[in-house]
């Protein structure tokens, strides 16, 4: 059965996480909780959209979808410094700063794990699987020159400098070589795999290009304008039918298959943070992967109340551990400190 692990920051905790990270193919599964408080968690948006679909209320559906997407865009308008967007309230600016700092420290933590890895048998690569649409990881990557973020886009696919999405890019390994001496060094790489699409994705013909949409109009004059804006996003919106939509679009199907394939590898570690497994399809894929006896899943629970939810969900799986910090919440700052505790913390 699944087990609980309380983290106190003692020597035993540090020794445990050193063993876990140094000897595994490392994967993260990150959900909307990681982008709090800049972006609210999904809440019951999925059931609300699903209800509107059943009621065949097209206008209500696009009203709700536009409201949801607008909430995701708000911090990005500030980060992009787009002056034609609505002014950002001071509290939201403060929340954005917190989340940007969390993600920057997270990438620094991953860099430290990879560069100080003692074995040469495992690749210097970490996979981040996420259902988030936001661009906080990409933003953090602009402030870290010591790690390569592979977002799946092939560079310069046409004379205009366009970049096209190709899931095969996630299987690439990048080396640095010396001019005077015959050596090569594998560079630390993070694969950023967005299972449900991204705000930076734009569909054109049958391909996905990296393209950030113009700022949302301050008002929509017609329902058709609102519908067009919602549909301009290359995203899997949160609703029960999303797996059907995923299968119909090969790119999304390939990413889910990549998730399953990575978890099938020998000596694999999956760290889960900010993800409730409300997504039934990812829960199913994860449980199927747990048949791999060498897979270890460590779920970081935000508080002690959520520990039991995870324990109940994965009760029958002995290779699942739920980590919590007694008496306090396990937020992004604590996560960063835990995963680098054996390295001396965040620099």
C-alpha positions in Angstrom: 0.0 0.0 0.0 1.0 3.6 -0.4 3.0 5.1 2.5 3.3 8.5 4.1 6.6 10.3 4.7 6.9 13.3 7.0 9.7 15.6 6.1 11.5 17.3 9.0 14.8 18.3 7.3 16.9 15.9 9.3 19.9 13.9 8.2 17.8 10.9 7.4 15.6 13.0 5.1 18.6 14.4 3.2 20.1 10.9 2.8 16.8 9.6 1.5 16.3 12.3 -1.2 20.0 12.0 -2.2 19.5 8.3 -3.0 16.2 8.9 -4.8 17.5 11.7 -7.1 21.0 10.3 -7.8 19.8 7.0 -9.1 16.7 7.6 -11.2 15.4 8.9 -14.5 13.7 12.0 -13.1 10.2 13.2 -14.1 7.9 15.9 -12.6 4.2 16.1 -13.0 3.1 19.7 -12.2 -0.5 21.0 -11.9 -2.2 24.3 -11.4 -1.3 24.4 -7.7 2.3 25.3 -8.7 1.3 28.6 -10.3 -0.6 29.9 -7.2 -1.2 32.6 -6.3 -0.6 34.2 -9.7 -3.2 31.9 -11.3 -6.1 30.4 -9.5 -6.5 26.6 -9.5 -9.1 25.2 -11.8 -11.7 24.6 -9.1 -14.9 23.3 -10.6 -14.4 24.9 -14.0 -14.4 21.4 -15.6 -17.8 20.5 -14.3 -19.2 23.9 -15.1 -18.1 23.7 -18.8 -19.3 20.1 -19.0 -22.8 21.2 -17.7 -23.0 23.9 -20.4 -22.1 21.4 -23.0 -24.9 19.0 -21.9 -27.3 21.9 -21.9 -26.1 22.8 -25.4 -25.6 26.4 -24.1 -23.0 27.5 -26.6 -23.1 31.1 -25.6 -22.8 30.2 -21.9 -19.9 27.8 -22.7 -17.9 30.4 -24.5 -18.7 33.0 -21.8 -17.3 30.7 -19.1 -14.3 29.6 -21.3 -13.4 33.2 -22.1 -13.6 34.1 -18.4 -11.3 31.2 -17.5 -8.7 32.0 -20.2 -8.7 35.6 -19.3 -7.7 34.7 -15.7 -4.8 32.7 -17.1 -3.7 35.6 -19.3 -3.8 38.3 -16.6 -0.2 37.6 -15.2 1.2 37.2 -18.7 0.0 40.6 -19.9 2.1 42.0 -17.0 5.1 39.9 -17.8 4.9 40.8 -21.4 4.5 44.5 -20.5 1.8 45.0 -23.0 0.5 48.5 -22.6 -2.7 47.9 -24.4 -3.9 45.5 -21.8 -5.9 46.5 -18.7 -3.8 47.8 -15.7 -2.6 45.1 -13.3 -3.6 45.6 -9.7 -0.7 45.8 -7.1 -1.8 42.6 -5.3 -1.7 40.6 -8.6 1.8 42.1 -9.4 3.0 40.9 -6.0 1.6 37.4 -6.6 3.2 37.3 -10.0 6.6 38.2 -8.5 6.2 35.3 -6.0 5.5 32.7 -8.6 8.2 33.9 -11.0 10.7 33.6 -8.1 9.4 30.1 -7.3 9.9 28.9 -10.8 13.4 30.5 -11.1 14.5 28.7 -7.9 12.9 25.5 -9.2 15.0 25.6 -12.4 18.1 26.3 -10.3 17.2 23.3 -8.2 17.0 21.1 -11.3 20.2 22.4 -12.6 22.0 21.6 -9.3 20.5 18.1 -9.3 21.8 17.4 -12.8 25.2 19.0 -12.7 26.1 17.3 -9.4 24.8 13.9 -10.5 27.5 11.3 -9.6 26.6 8.6 -12.2 27.3 8.9 -15.9 25.0 6.0 -16.7 21.9 8.3 -16.5 21.2 11.2 -18.8 21.5 14.7 -17.6 17.9 15.3 -18.4 14.7 15.9 -16.4 11.2 15.8 -17.9 8.6 18.3 -16.7 5.1 17.1 -17.6 2.5 19.7 -16.9 -1.2 20.4 -17.6 -0.6 24.1 -17.1 -1.0 26.5 -20.0 1.1 29.3 -18.4 4.5 30.4 -19.5 6.2 30.6 -16.1 8.8 27.9 -16.8 9.7 29.6 -20.1 9.9 32.9 -18.3 12.2 31.4 -15.7 14.4 29.9 -18.4 15.3 33.4 -19.6 17.0 34.0 -16.3 19.0 30.8 -16.2 21.8 30.3 -18.7 23.1 27.1 -17.2 20.3 24.8 -18.2 18.6 24.1 -21.6 14.9 24.2 -21.8 13.6 22.0 -24.6 10.0 22.9 -25.2 9.6 20.7 -28.3 10.0 23.4 -30.9 12.3 22.9 -33.9 14.2 26.1 -34.4 14.0 28.1 -37.7 11.8 25.8 -39.8 11.3 28.5 -42.4 13.0 31.6 -43.7 10.8 33.7 -41.4 12.4 32.2 -38.4 9.3 30.3 -37.5 9.5 27.5 -34.9 7.3 24.4 -35.3 6.4 21.9 -32.6 7.8 18.4 -33.0 7.5 15.9 -30.1 10.6 14.1 -31.5 12.7 17.0 -30.1 12.2 15.6 -26.6 14.5 12.7 -27.5 17.4 14.9 -28.3 20.6 15.1 -26.2 22.8 18.2 -26.4 26.6 18.2 -25.9 29.2 20.9 -25.6 32.6 20.2 -27.2 36.0 21.8 -26.8 38.0 23.5 -29.6 41.4 22.4 -28.5 40.8 19.1 -26.7 38.8 16.0 -27.8 36.0 16.0 -25.3 32.3 16.4 -25.1 30.1 17.2 -22.1 26.4 16.5 -21.9 24.5 19.7 -21.0 21.8 19.7 -18.4 18.5 19.7 -20.2 14.9 20.0 -19.1 12.1 18.8 -21.4 9.0 20.9 -20.9 6.1 18.8 -22.0 2.8 20.6 -21.9 0.2 17.8 -22.1 -2.8 20.2 -22.7 -1.1 22.8 -24.8 0.2 26.3 -24.0 -0.6 29.9 -24.3 2.4 30.1 -26.7 0.9 27.5 -29.1 -0.8 28.6 -32.3 -2.3 26.2 -34.8 -1.7 26.9 -38.5 -2.8 24.4 -41.1 -1.8 21.0 -39.5 1.1 22.3 -37.4 1.7 24.1 -34.1 3.9 27.1 -34.1 5.3 29.1 -31.2 3.3 32.3 -31.3 1.9 34.4 -28.5 -1.5 35.8 -29.2 -2.3 39.5 -29.2 -3.7 40.9 -26.0 -7.3 40.0 -25.3 -9.8 42.7 -26.4 -11.1 44.8 -23.6 -14.6 44.0 -24.7 -16.2 41.6 -27.2 -18.7 43.2 -29.4 -20.4 39.9 -30.4 -20.5 36.3 -29.2 -18.7 35.4 -32.5 -15.7 37.6 -31.5 -15.6 35.9 -28.1 -15.9 32.4 -29.7 -13.2 33.2 -32.2 -10.8 34.4 -29.4 -11.4 31.3 -27.3 -10.9 29.0 -30.4 -7.7 30.8 -31.3 -6.0 29.1 -28.4 -4.3 25.7 -29.1 -5.4 24.2 -25.8 -7.3 21.2 -24.4 -9.9 23.1 -22.3 -10.8 21.5 -19.0 -13.8 19.3 -19.7 -14.6 15.6 -19.6 -14.4 15.1 -23.3 -10.8 16.3 -23.5 -9.4 12.8 -24.0 -11.5 12.4 -27.0 -10.2 15.7 -28.3 -6.7 14.5 -27.4 -7.0 11.3 -29.5 -8.3 13.3 -32.5 -5.3 15.6 -32.5 -2.1 13.5 -32.9 0.2 16.0 -31.2 -1.7 15.7 -27.8 -1.9 11.9 -28.2 1.9 11.8 -28.7 2.5 13.7 -25.5 0.3 11.5 -23.4 2.1 8.5 -24.9 5.4 10.1 -24.0 4.3 10.4 -20.4 3.3 6.7 -20.3 6.6 5.6 -22.0 8.8 7.6 -19.6 7.1 6.0 -16.6 7.7 2.6 -18.1 11.5 3.0 -18.1 13.6 1.2 -15.5 14.5 3.1 -12.4 12.2 6.0 -13.0 11.1 8.6 -10.5 7.9 10.7 -10.8 7.6 13.8 -8.5 4.0 15.1 -8.4 3.4 18.7 -7.2 0.3 20.9 -7.4 -1.6 18.2 -9.1 -4.7 16.6 -7.7 -5.2 13.8 -10.2 -8.7 15.2 -11.0 -7.7 14.6 -14.6 -9.0 11.0 -14.9 -6.9 10.1 -17.9 -3.6 11.0 -16.3 -4.6 9.2 -13.2 -5.4 6.1 -15.2 -2.1 6.3 -17.1 -0.2 6.8 -13.8 -1.8 3.8 -12.2 -1.1 1.6 -15.2 2.5 2.7 -15.1 2.8 1.7 -11.4 2.8 -1.9 -12.5 6.5 -1.1 -13.3 8.1 -2.2 -10.0 11.1 0.0 -10.6 8.9 3.2 -10.8 8.7 5.3 -7.7 6.0 8.0 -7.4 6.5 10.7 -4.8 3.5 13.0 -4.3 4.1 16.2 -2.4 0.9 17.0 -0.5 0.1 20.7 0.2 -1.2 20.0 3.7 -2.0 17.1 6.0 -5.6 17.3 4.9 -4.8 16.4 1.3 -2.5 13.5 2.4 -5.4 11.2 3.0 -6.9 12.0 -0.4 -3.8 10.9 -2.1 -3.5 7.8 0.2 -7.0 6.8 -0.7 -6.5 7.3 -4.4 -3.2 5.2 -4.5 -4.0 2.9 -1.5 -3.1 -0.3 -3.5 0.3 0.8 -4.8 3.3 0.1 -2.7 5.6 2.2 -4.9 3.8 5.5 -4.1 4.9 7.8 -1.2 3.0 10.9 -0.1 5.4 13.5 1.4 4.1 16.2 3.8 5.5 18.7 6.3 3.8 18.2 9.7 2.2 21.4 11.0 2.7 23.5 8.0 1.9 23.7 4.3 4.2 22.3 1.7 4.3 25.1 -0.9 6.6 25.7 -3.8 9.3 27.2 -1.6 9.3 24.1 0.6 9.4 21.8 -2.5 12.5 23.5 -3.8 14.2 23.1 -0.5 13.3 19.5 -0.2 14.5 18.4 -3.6 17.9 20.1 -3.0 18.2 19.5 0.8 21.1 17.1 0.3 22.8 19.7 -1.9 22.7 22.5 0.7 19.5 24.2 -0.5 18.8 26.8 -3.1 21.7 29.1 -4.0 
